[in-house]
């Protein structure tokens, strides 16, 4: 007989009084498992382990089933409850709540999954019944070691940190600030606005991006509850839900923002022209002192240190000379700001796939192959060509244009996922080319995905306008002419899967609808905030359907393209959704955390520090003075890695203690019921 | 089944993590995917919680094999703790080999919450492999099923 905590005491009675409830789940369990036999077996063979009541019932989760448990707790004085039913992910909460109603600590209830793990996956009734006994036995052994736990309560700081000033971050920040709560909006670039600020028209309504975005940007800039930190990055995050401390690096702007009026004279006078790779996607120029675009928020420029003549050669200072308010400050240094917030919204957006990686499409090699972002800038009325669609020479209007969908997405060489916006974006391009250049347009697509409101209507409209659609993947874009009429053109070689033949189509201009990719530093950013990325590199949501803006780290939310490609309406919805989740937290004032946590018994800690490097949530700190390690319960997420690693056994994990698991192992192997009639290898 | 071990039906203790592999097992159930009844699962919050002692305890207590499962590398819900499980798994296999136990009796399988079929396949495969290996029968030798704990307790007694 193996020893266990619930062994009979001197008076012959086990310490804990355990109730066992076996569910039929209609015929879901009872069809494969002899439920009555399991109950009877538990009643007899598990009595020495403290089982005082064993019942079976058609539907344990029904209100009558739950009442059965509550009644037994009260009348039979049960101290532990085991329900052999479905997966704990389905009904653990149900039965815990039932126990709580009967004044039994909810964590003294265990579920044995005999539906998902037995009746639904096995067909032999004898084997299934035998396994049910083992699974139940494991739960009974384990529950004797369960300890009453109380959820952890932590207060919520009312301020929120929003990272990323694209439309998702703007939306989240405005929702929160309009509700009267302080918001810190941190943006890496000199201005907020994100990718949306680069676009000209937005699908499917074709309203002007700037017209709908810039009023929002202005609201952010002037909002009394929003502290805007542009040209800044979050360096470090300490703390936990409700009580984060974030360290933010405000990069030197070399502009005294208290004095600057945003008049723009410095930009006019600066003699240094730089190719604008960010905002103009390499199509235009900016100065070494610049605001990315005229409507930038905030209005203050930054000096681009690596390109500024003064920083390179030690002389120039033209901007300083002409600045009417003496706002230029070449001695400015980076500044570290520390803020306290209760919640964090990450809206860090996406990077555009580098189309040069698909070398056969010729971007970077063939002059008139453009990426989608370059084309966006070209069509923008305030862009480098003032909205005129022209070839790279800046003059010639194309007479034929090829638009290639899915460049870098839905392609196993690059990204398997669909970038979600490319179909609509490519249709928009087709419409704009038709409208402004009157050219013949060919769209090369794999599948047409126009699933949102008014999207398919837009597709129909573009079809009616006479855009030609070729279904098939483009093999190559080349300037090597083979046939008459191809000279001086770009030839798109593609398979037309509907016509069942290869086609060569000569065009003047090619636009590549490049994929939306995770930010190049998404992984590092995730690490800073304690959240993880999926295989394709986007941040993982807590649940893809039911909890799309929360993450596994309490208090850290995600919105927009940071969690995967999205169009503007979906991005805005997520920004608002993340804000709603944060507002819920703030109005509650405090939050209850699952009490599955690691704790250290200081007297046992040898100070070996083996556990110190194991925690990805920075919950473990070493106290130099006492030479022991401490765990911050609010930071601890309860994974238990440190518990398993502690060589002194000083760390224990509530809810998943060594005793609980070791007893469950013994129980599953039925070591407590020696010589039990044992089919199926028991 | 080999002639050598006729009538032998192995018992395998499986460890799952709360977020991926336990949910894969749930999914296998919901999809009614069949696998052999020889495996009995324990839910941990994370594969990183797996103290190698658990595996040894299971083998010492009569299990013929131990299945360790978790989220795929890079998908751990606690960021990177499954990598720690991976390291411990390698050490565990080496230790078992030194103790004269076939390291194949311990297996590491990654299963995402969407991989019910893959988990069921891995279980079926392992059951057959352990069936060929035959019974471990560690139990009964030494102090029957208590091979490890008294020592662990003793070790814990040694001053901090």
Interface residues (C-beta under 8 A of the other chain):
Chain A: X2 X87 X88 X89 X113 X115 X116 X117 X118 X120 X121 X122 X123 X124 X127 X128 X130 X131 X134 X135 X138 X527 X530 X531 X532 X533 X534 X535 X540 X552 X596 X603 X604 X605 X606 X607 X614 X616 X617 X637 X638 X639 X640 X641 X643 X644 X645 X648 X649 X650 X653 X655 X656 X658 X661 X662 X664 X665 X666 X668 X669 X671 X680 X681 X682
Chain B: X8 X9 X10 X11 X13 X19 X22 X23 X25 X26 X28 X29 X30 X32 X33 X34 X35 X36 X37 X38 X40 X41 X42 X43 X44 X45 X46 X48 X49 X50 X51 X52 X53 X54 X57 X58 X61 X62 X63 X64 X72 X74 X75 X76 X77 X78 X79 X80 X81 X84 X88 X120 X145 X146 X149 X152 X156 X160
